[in-house]
């Protein structure tokens, strides 16, 4: 099948590689978000999908909007049979959806209709779900509401960060997406409509969403930090500055007030609404990430100081 692959970040790479290596499908081009500034130096960089396409000499389309007439004209010229999609990051107009005869088939990292939206993995970790997964579905105008071709499930492990879980789903989901396109090409798959009553939503995570509220119970603090790791990174205030926090662990220790810090020889504790949690790694502004004990020695925490 002739395909145009749409995707932007690193989790889309296993799927793109699967199509490149399949020997069954011709990747005519990729569609990805425009080059953007990144890193401390704010250098302009290609998206991971664009960089991989460049390595293989594949045409890269970077429309600012998928409704741009020039982009739609080029897509019609390429005449793909199908457009597989993984985390493209932009809305697709009906004019684009109508071009490939087999539609745009999206790999979404949840078991639909649960956690429709931009951040399904973070939402599942934060909610304390025990099982999540990935789904392939045909894209329609309504957000993540199209009929589903296939599903896989994946347990969420007790210490999983969103990054850990997303890596596993991206790898397993690549096989699901490839097999879905194979089945559609062979006329072997018919998608099933989602049951809208079971829908839940996972909007894009903001930096403010990643602020840790130590007035929550320890379990909720643990889930929030893991859900925000690595992106955008959980954080809290300390001495009028923002510090990033790595995953924490619930500690068997006497109660502390919410946010209250206590430095011990081998651990740094912070209070929550229930028991304290033990800090893992800490990254102060303009500093490297380091163990919490090293950070605490460097800043010389005073009795009664808090994370806010």
C-alpha distance (Angstrom), angle and dihedral (degrees) to the residues before:
residue distance angle dihedral
X1 . . .
X2 3.81 . .
X3 3.80 108.1 .
X4 3.78 140.3 -179.1
X5 3.81 108.9 -153.8
X6 3.81 119.6 -145.8
X7 3.80 122.1 -161.5
X8 3.78 142.9 111.2
X9 3.85 121.1 -167.1
X10 3.80 132.2 57.5
X11 3.85 95.2 -90.4
X12 3.81 87.5 67.5
X13 3.81 92.6 59.2
X14 3.84 99.2 81.8
X15 3.80 89.4 55.5
X16 3.81 94.2 47.2
X17 3.81 90.0 48.6
X18 3.81 89.8 49.8
X19 3.80 90.9 57.3
X20 3.80 93.4 43.6
X21 3.81 91.3 50.9
X22 3.80 98.1 39.8
X23 3.79 97.8 86.4
X24 3.81 87.2 -150.8
X25 3.79 101.3 81.4
X26 3.78 133.5 51.1
X27 3.81 113.7 -138.1
X28 3.79 102.7 -147.8
X29 3.82 96.4 179.5
X30 3.78 143.3 -30.6
X31 3.79 127.8 -119.0
X32 3.79 115.3 -148.1
X33 3.78 141.9 155.0
X34 3.83 116.5 -80.8
X35 3.79 120.5 -91.0
X36 3.81 110.5 -78.2
X37 3.78 140.5 -168.2
X38 3.78 115.9 -95.3
X39 3.79 141.0 168.8
X40 3.76 130.9 25.5
X41 3.78 92.1 -60.6
X42 3.82 90.3 51.7
X43 3.79 90.5 -133.2
X44 3.80 116.9 174.4
X45 3.81 109.4 -110.1
X46 3.78 137.5 179.4
X47 3.76 119.2 -111.2
X48 3.84 113.9 -102.6
X49 3.81 89.7 -109.1
X50 3.81 92.1 51.3
X51 3.80 91.1 48.3
X52 3.82 92.0 53.1
X53 3.80 91.4 46.7
X54 3.82 89.5 51.3
X55 3.81 89.7 54.3
X56 3.81 89.5 55.8
X57 3.80 96.4 42.6
X58 3.81 92.9 -114.3
X59 3.78 122.0 152.8
X60 3.81 113.6 -103.1
X61 3.81 121.0 -149.4
X62 3.82 115.6 -163.8
X63 3.81 108.5 177.2
X64 3.79 115.6 176.5
X65 3.80 85.7 -141.1
X66 3.78 125.9 17.8
X67 3.80 87.0 -134.6
X68 3.83 92.5 65.3
X69 3.82 107.1 127.1
X70 3.81 92.9 -136.7
X71 3.80 91.0 54.9
X72 3.80 93.1 47.8
X73 3.81 90.9 48.7
X74 3.82 91.2 51.7
X75 3.80 91.3 47.8
X76 3.79 90.1 52.9
X77 3.81 89.8 49.6
X78 3.81 91.0 52.1
X79 3.82 89.1 49.4
X80 3.82 98.3 -161.0
X81 3.79 119.2 -165.1
X82 3.81 91.0 -143.7
X83 3.81 139.6 0.8
X84 3.83 114.9 -143.3
X85 3.82 112.2 -158.6
X86 3.81 134.1 -160.7
X87 3.81 120.1 173.3
X88 3.79 95.8 -32.5
X89 3.80 91.9 162.1
X90 3.80 103.1 -143.2
X91 3.78 137.1 82.1
X92 3.78 117.6 -101.5
X93 3.81 117.8 -139.3
X94 3.78 121.6 -135.8
X95 3.81 89.6 -108.7
X96 3.81 88.8 64.0
X97 3.80 94.7 41.1
X98 3.80 90.4 55.4
X99 3.82 96.3 56.7
X100 3.85 104.9 76.7
X101 3.82 112.5 60.6
X102 3.83 91.5 -139.0
X103 3.79 93.5 43.7
X104 3.79 132.0 -135.5
X105 3.80 111.5 -49.1
X106 3.79 113.8 -158.4
X107 3.80 130.4 -157.7
X108 3.81 107.2 -146.3
X109 3.79 122.6 -173.5
X110 3.80 100.4 -127.8
X111 3.79 139.0 59.5
X112 3.79 98.9 -96.2
X113 2.96 136.6 -99.6
X114 3.82 83.7 32.0
X115 3.81 116.1 87.6
X116 3.76 102.7 3.5
X117 3.79 111.2 -177.8
X118 3.78 143.3 54.0
X119 3.82 102.1 -46.8
X120 3.81 110.3 38.0
X121 3.81 96.2 145.5
X122 3.80 94.4 50.9
X123 3.80 89.9 46.9
X124 3.80 93.5 51.4
X125 3.81 93.3 49.8
X126 3.80 93.4 45.6
X127 3.81 92.4 48.2
X128 3.79 91.7 52.5
X129 3.80 94.4 -119.2
X130 3.79 112.9 175.4
X131 3.81 95.2 -155.9
X132 3.79 131.8 33.2
X133 3.79 132.9 152.3
X134 3.77 145.1 161.3
X135 3.80 135.2 -77.9
X136 3.77 135.7 -161.3
X137 3.79 116.4 -146.7
X138 3.78 142.4 160.0
X139 3.79 111.0 -99.4
X140 3.80 116.5 -118.6
X141 3.78 130.9 174.1
X142 3.82 94.6 -91.7
X143 3.82 113.8 79.3
X144 3.84 111.8 -87.9
X145 3.80 90.1 -30.2
X146 3.79 100.9 120.3
X147 3.81 125.1 120.0
X148 3.82 115.0 -77.1
X149 3.81 124.8 -121.4
X150 3.79 102.0 -178.4
X151 3.80 144.3 -5.0
X152 3.78 137.4 -159.5
X153 3.79 127.4 -171.9
X154 3.80 131.2 -141.8
X155 3.82 129.3 -173.9
X156 3.79 117.5 -124.1
X157 3.80 107.2 -129.9
X158 3.82 120.4 -140.1
X159 3.82 94.6 -108.6
X160 3.81 98.3 36.6
X161 3.77 118.1 135.7
X162 3.78 118.5 -157.1
X163 3.80 87.1 -105.0
X164 3.81 93.5 53.9
X165 3.78 92.0 49.2
X166 3.79 95.0 44.1
X167 3.82 91.2 52.5
X168 3.80 90.8 55.9
X169 3.79 93.4 44.8
X170 3.80 92.4 47.9
X171 3.81 91.3 54.2
X172 3.81 95.9 44.0
X173 3.79 92.0 39.9
X174 3.80 92.2 56.7
X175 3.80 89.9 65.7
X176 3.81 90.6 45.7
X177 3.81 93.0 51.7
X178 3.80 93.5 46.5
X179 3.81 92.7 48.0
X180 3.80 90.0 47.4
X181 3.81 92.1 54.8
X182 3.81 89.3 45.5
X183 3.80 89.9 52.7
X184 3.79 93.4 47.1
X185 3.80 90.7 50.1
X186 3.80 90.7 50.8
X187 3.79 93.2 46.3
X188 3.80 89.9 -119.1
X189 3.81 99.8 120.6
X190 3.77 131.3 67.5
X191 3.81 116.3 -177.1
X192 3.79 120.9 -127.9
X193 3.79 122.8 -137.2
X194 3.80 116.2 -110.7
X195 3.79 121.2 -113.4
X196 3.82 102.0 -117.5
X197 3.81 94.1 -159.3
X198 3.81 89.7 71.6
X199 3.79 95.7 52.5
X200 3.80 122.1 128.2
X201 3.78 127.1 174.4
X202 3.79 136.0 -131.3
X203 3.81 110.3 -169.9
X204 3.79 122.8 -163.8
X205 3.81 111.7 -69.6
X206 3.80 116.0 -118.6
X207 3.79 129.6 -157.7
X208 3.80 89.2 -108.3
X209 3.81 89.7 55.3
X210 3.81 87.6 58.9
X211 3.82 94.9 59.6
X212 3.80 109.4 114.4
X213 3.79 115.9 -126.2
X214 3.80 106.8 -155.1
X215 3.79 90.1 -168.3
X216 3.82 85.4 78.1
X217 3.81 121.8 88.3
X218 3.81 116.9 -86.3
X219 3.82 91.9 -107.7
X220 3.81 91.5 55.8
X221 3.82 91.4 47.0
X222 3.80 90.5 51.8
X223 3.81 92.1 50.0
X224 3.80 93.5 46.2
X225 3.79 93.9 51.7
X226 3.81 92.5 47.4
X227 3.81 91.2 46.6
X228 3.81 90.9 54.5
X229 3.82 94.8 46.9
X230 2.97 119.8 135.7
X231 3.79 98.7 -3.7
X232 2.98 128.4 69.7
X233 3.80 87.3 -8.6
X234 3.81 126.5 -127.0
X235 3.78 114.3 -100.6
X236 3.77 145.3 175.9
X237 3.78 137.1 -169.6
X238 3.81 122.0 -99.4
X239 3.82 123.9 173.1
X240 3.80 91.6 -16.1
X241 3.80 92.3 -53.0
X242 3.77 133.0 101.0
X243 3.80 119.0 -115.7
X244 3.78 125.7 -172.4
X245 3.78 119.3 -130.6
X246 3.78 129.1 -150.4
X247 3.81 122.4 -150.8
X248 3.80 115.5 -49.8
X249 3.80 132.3 -150.6
X250 3.77 128.7 -138.1
X251 3.78 109.2 -110.6
X252 3.80 131.7 -148.7
X253 3.79 97.1 -132.3
X254 3.78 140.1 116.1
X255 3.78 118.4 -74.0
X256 3.79 122.9 -82.4
X257 3.79 127.9 -170.9
X258 3.83 115.5 -95.5
X259 3.80 107.6 -73.4
X260 3.82 93.6 2.4
X261 3.81 112.8 143.9
X262 3.78 127.2 -141.5
X263 3.80 121.7 -178.4
X264 3.78 118.0 -151.9
X265 3.76 129.5 176.3
X266 3.79 96.5 -91.7
X267 3.78 104.3 15.5
X268 3.77 145.8 35.8
X269 3.79 115.7 -138.1
X270 3.78 129.1 -161.9
X271 3.78 125.1 -168.6
X272 3.80 126.8 -119.2
X273 3.80 134.4 178.6
X274 3.81 88.0 -79.4
X275 3.80 123.7 18.2
X276 3.82 125.3 -16.7
X277 3.78 125.2 -91.8
X278 3.78 126.8 -138.7
X279 3.80 114.5 -122.5
X280 3.78 117.5 -126.9
X281 3.80 115.8 -169.5
X282 3.79 124.7 -6.6
X283 3.79 129.4 -162.2
X284 3.79 118.4 -164.6
X285 3.79 120.6 -161.1
X286 3.82 112.9 -70.3
X287 3.83 89.7 2.7
X288 3.77 135.2 107.3
X289 3.78 121.6 -104.9
X290 3.81 111.0 -92.3
X291 3.82 141.1 168.7
X292 3.79 112.2 -76.1
X293 3.81 91.7 -118.7
X294 3.82 91.1 57.8
X295 3.79 90.9 47.5
X296 3.79 92.1 49.4
X297 3.80 92.7 51.0
X298 3.79 90.7 50.0
X299 3.82 96.7 50.7
X300 3.83 94.9 37.1
X301 3.77 98.9 -136.5
X302 3.80 113.7 -138.1
X303 3.82 123.0 -140.3
X304 3.79 111.2 -85.9
X305 3.82 96.3 21.7
X306 3.80 116.1 140.2
X307 3.75 145.0 -163.0
X308 3.78 110.4 -122.6
